[in-house]
Amino acid sequence: MSHIRGKDTKIEVLVRSYLFRKGLRFRKNDKRYPGHPDVVLPKYHAIVFVNGCFWHMHEGCSKHSMPKSNVEFWQAKLLRNHNRDIAQRAELEAAGWRVITVWECELTKAVRDERLARLYEQIVEGDADSAE
């Protein structure tokens, strides 16, 4: 697992380049915040996590399925990831941040443009109700 990228994944780069092209300026992987968010936009008081469906246990997603081998290890590992995500999100929200999660499956070619446009609206218009 040491070869698994923790930052600058393809989907993170895709999201960041879209936001940059739209004129938004941000910090990336800022270690001052819980979870080292993928994108921090202080001007809008918004934080974006770009999560892989497998690693972050995206419920109901076809890209999240439990491996067939070493099941106990994977269940424990992925559950720790999931619980850590919940705790970090709660901590950021308690500090007044709007936390938006973009899932890997939302960035497939078929729905990518729509999701990125919605993300931009969530950030700029402060649409907290649709922040996932």
N, C-alpha and C positions, 0 to 999 in steps of 0.2 A: 504494500500500500504506500510505500514511500515514494512511488512514482506517480501517484495520483496528485494532480495539480490542486492546490488549495486556493490559488488566486490566478487571475488572468486566464480563466477558462474561455473557450470560444463563446459561450453564451454571455459571459460577463463582458467580454470585449465588444460583442454585438450591442448589448444594452448601452454601454458607456459611449460607444461611437455614435449611436443614435442620439443620445442626450446631448453630446457635445455638438453634433451637427445642428441640433435644435437651439443652440446658443446657451445651454445650461452649463455652468461651471461647478465643479464638485471636487471632493476629495475621495480617493479610493483606498479601500482597505485600511481605514483609519484605526489605529490601535488604541486610541483614547476612548473608544466606545466599546461596550460589550459586544462580543461576536465579530469584531473587526468588520463592520459593514462594507459591502462591496461598493456602495456609492453613498456618500454623505453630502447632502445639499443644505448647508447651514442657512442660506438665504430663505429657503422655503421651510426650514425646520423639518426636513423629510430625510428618511433613511431608506435605502433600497437594498434588499437582499436578493441575489439571484441564485436560486437554489436548484440543485440537481434533484430530480424526482427520486432517484434511488437512494442517495445519501441522506436525504432529509425526510424520507418516508411520506411522500405525497400521496395522501389517501385517495383511493379511487382512480389512480392513474395507472395506465398500462405499463409505464416505464418503471414502476415500483413493484417488484416482485421479489420475494425472499429467495435467496440462493438455496439450491437443493443440498449442497454439501456444507458441512460445518455449521449447521443451522443454529445451534446454541450461541456460537460466537457472533454470528451476524445479527441474530435477534437482539442480543445484548448491546452490540455496537450501535446498531441503527436506532434502538430505543434511547440510548444515551444521547445520540445526536438530536433526536426529536425532542427529548425533554430539555436539553440545553437550549435549543432554538426557542422553545416556549418561554423559558426563564429569561433569556436575553431580550426577547421581544417585550415581555412584561416590564423589565427594568428600563428599557428605552422609552416605552410609552409612559411609565411613571415619571420619567424625567421630562416629559412634554414633547417627545419626538413623535412624528407620524411615521409608522413603519409600514412599508410596502414590500410585499414578497412577489417576485416574478419567478414562476416555475419553468423549468426546462421544457415541459410539454407545451407551454403557452408560446414557445418561440419556434415551433415547427413552421416551415415555409407557408403552410396553408393559413395560419392565423397570426403570423408574426407581425405584420404591419398594423393590424387592428390592436394587438396587445401593446405594442410600443406606443401607438397613438394614445391609448387609454392610460398608459403609464405617465406619459407627458402631462396629460390632463390631471391625473391624480396629484402630481407634484406641483404643478403651477397653480391649479385652481383649489388646491387644498381639499380635495374630495376625500375626506377621511372615511366616509361610509363605505366606499368601495376599496379601501386599502385592505389588501389581503394578507 
